[in-house]
Amino acid sequence: MAYISKINENISIEKVGAKAANLVRLNKFGYNLPETFFVSVSALQDFLTINRLDNELLRLKKSIQNGNGLSECKLAAKNFRMAIREAEFPGSLTTEIREKIIPHFKNQNVKLAIRSSSINEDLEQHSFAGQYASELNVGLTVSAIERNIKSVWASQWSEPIIAYTFKQGLQAPEPGMGVIIQEMVDSEIAGVLFSHNPYNFNKDEMIVEYVDGLGEALVSGEKTPVHLVYNRKIKSFKNAEGINKRYSNVLNLLVTAAGDLERKTGLAVDLEWAFANNEFYLLQMRSITTISQKSILWTDENVGEVIPDIVTPFSWSILNPITNNAFKGFLKGLGIKDYPVEGLFGLFKGKVYFNSTAFNATLQRFYLTTYLNDIKEKSGSKIFKLARLASLPFKLFFALISFLRFSNKLPEQITDHFSIHKKKLSENLYIKNLNKRKSYNHAQQLISLHMQTMFLHVSDTIFAELYYQFLNKVCNGLKKNKISAGQLLSGLDSAESAKSGEALWKLSKFVKKRGLGHLFDLKNPYDIEEELNKSEQGKEVLQQIKMFIIQFGHEALHEFELLYPRWWEDRAYIYSNIKSYLKNDSLDLSNKKDMLHKNRRINLKKVQQELFGPRKWVFNYLYKKAVFFSTQRENLKQAFVKAHSELKRHLLNIGRLLKEDGLFLKNDDILFLENSEIKKYVDNEIALNDIQSEISERRNRRAKFSLDTHPPRIMQIGEIWRPVYEEETDVADLSGIGCSSGVVEGTAKIILDADQFDDLLEGDILVTRSTNPGWTPLFVTASAVITEIGGALSHGAIIAREYGLPMIAAVKDVTTRISSGDRIRVNGDNGTIVILNGKEKPE
């Protein structure tokens, strides 16, 4: 039985897989394709049988069926993939490669692309695009072709697919993969086309994206593509002036081909294409079944400020269940049973994203318009719609009762939790000379404490958002006084995370009073400490620094990712901020805070004097709730961060002991194991074999992800993840969400990381992507704050109100549209920014 066939042969999906069958269709329709061969699905099945690998596959299936845990399933899959790569190739298949493929190419220097063509992939009913391996630049030799075919075969049981099947409760994939062997096109440009817009489901638009060189750089996200929208009604591209004239003809050929293929197949299509040597090639075709599938918008909002970087395996192994169970608990508290299977948080290229679709769907349950629109959009008779409308008051009543019951019960739960948290934390503090088992037990107790803290934090955050919006609506209805909710929440002095900045400011005053400020010009923290130790006054300063670390040493620039140092690990950050405050000596934080308290009380009194009767009662109720939830949101997160810091101490202790056992090279290698994996080494369930190669692989993967592009918004359509491209920003429009009131003019200073903190001078306007509690000391120096992400209840907004700074959040690309040194005006009341001199950078 022949395993290899040519593209011009009559081939079924069952024989070669869906992707190959689609290429056969393109060839029959007369489109230009590279030289192409197919390896049948039966080749993989026979390969497994000949090498007696069926038992390895059975072991993997049982691992998933028995619910052994995701880490064990991944290990079984890894062993199976390794066995595939090391197994012997069937002799008859080797002969076919030698006799059918090698002689076919006159140019023996040609490079090949070897891709998957699974019978489970790219079918009209299902899409698994991007889950299987593609091997590029494969040499025209028998050994290279064999090696890369085995690599593609093995990818049917790749880690992402095993994780997906495990999460969805599916069986391990059955062997059902053909292989495409295709001549590489040395493309000038290459890309994709969607004949229906997959982002907004507009059937009158086509989307074209392309990059210079190989299209694989687009699919993998290594390059940012040119993004074009083709309007089918007017038969032209939007913003066509930006298209290179050399490519106009090929792009017109492309949209014509897409339209023809829609008519011939009866389906919307997704095409991969290339342009090389003045020739236009089609490389793949899929049907866009995703138009009818559920779409999910993932963003870095609400998560980008606390987890802005790539997470380690340990962090995600605990944060994933902690955060998603927290959201599930919130929905349960409201009596909502249908939890989104995708969860509230997800991972894309190692970075955590927030499920904006699920979150907004939850918030929408509390708005009347949601129910009215639902009735309007539902099909049915007038009588049916009237019946639904009649039931609406009951739905709203029960939703309101659930909301009020939960929001009234939550403050008591939060207050009680702070007492419980303090007790549990003290019981699980790290002390020297703990063995692995004791440190591990303490770590698990802290993770369990995390679960409850995060449930309260997520619930509080959602209520804080709702009550802030409700309060703002009341304020917008005021006739005499134009006072915003932000003004009424300024200067509360209740956010725990704001206190570190104030403590450092006081510490700088202590240093100055003793005439030791010059020592902080030294760059090395150890040199500073050595000099301070030489005098009694210096020792007093060191004692104050020690007290600061006891109180705030748990904080870090990356709070939730334990790979980054806490302040107790690296004191350079503390000394850098003291130096900054010494440089900006005229700051008077105490007077500023007194003024904020006074202004807030005056504004509150004005509002209360304007309102009467039920409106006044409603306002007072909303204000009380907004004050509590907005401040406790930050305080709950601080409780989490304190426990997280102690968790790190225990993990590093376990890592140190495993390093002494010869398992690790570094103490923090432990952060590249998942929580369930650590237990096995602590309990000696697994021999202390060489795990270092796996840790090294995970470190390298994290490093690679760190270099990848992570768009701020991604649309997940079925199993396909694509960046969301927005209309070009109006260069004159510099606006966002006004989060903290006030108008300030000053010098803009772009600060993107901790190395630039010293650049911020007193009175400068801080312009950055996002902030977290590690940035709090900068709020003492800045006169206003602008961020690219965040909202009225982000960390930055809450701290800005604590310090009385005007703040604007969610200003698109502001760190590239404003330059350091620009003189700007920030209006925190209406969310606008004006450049007074200096020019915006061209886009």
Buried (B, 14 or more C-beta within 10 A) or exposed (E): EEBBBBBEEEBEBBBBBBBBBBBBEBBEBEBBBBBBBBBBBBBBBBBBEBBEBEEBBEBBBEBBEEEBBBBBBBBBBBEBBEBBEEBEBBEEBBEBBEEBBEEEEEEEEBBBBBBBBBBBBBBEEEBBBBBBBBBEEBBBBBEBBBBBBBBBBBBBBBBEBBBBBBEEEEEBBEBBBBBBBBBBBEBBBBBBBBBBBBBEEBEEBBBBBBBBBBBBBBBBBBBBBBBBBBEBEEEEBBEEEEBEEEBEEBBBBBBEBBBBBBEEBEBBBBBBBBBBEEEBBBBBBBBBBBBEBEBBBBBBBBBBBBBBBBBBBBBBBBBBBBBBBBBBBBBEBBEBEEBBEBBBBBBBBBBBBBBBBBBEBBEEBBBEEEBEEEBEEEEEEEEEBEEBEEEBEEEBEEBEEBBEEBBEEBBEBBEEBBEEBEEBBEEBEBEEEBEBEBBBBBBBBBBEBBBBBBBBBBBBBBBBBBBBBBBBEBBEEBEEEEBBBBBBBBBBBBBBBBBBBBBBBBBBBBBBEBEBBEBBEBEEBEEBBEBBEEBEBBEBBEEBBEEBBEEBBBBBBBBBBBBBBBBBBEBBBBBBBBBBBBBBEEBEBEEBBEEBBEBBEEBBEBBEEBBEEEEBEBBBBBBEBBBBBBBBBBBBBBBBBBBBBBBBBBBBBBBBBBBEEEBBEBBBBBBBBBBEBBBBBBEEEEEEEEBBEBBEEBBEBBEEBEEBEBBBBBBBBBBBBBBBBEEEBEEEEBBBBBBBBBEBBBBBBBBEEBEEBEEBBBBBBBBBBBBBBBBBBBBBBBBBBBBBBBBBBBBBBBBBBBBBBBBBBBBBBBBEBBBBEBBBBBBBBEBBBEBEEBEBEEE
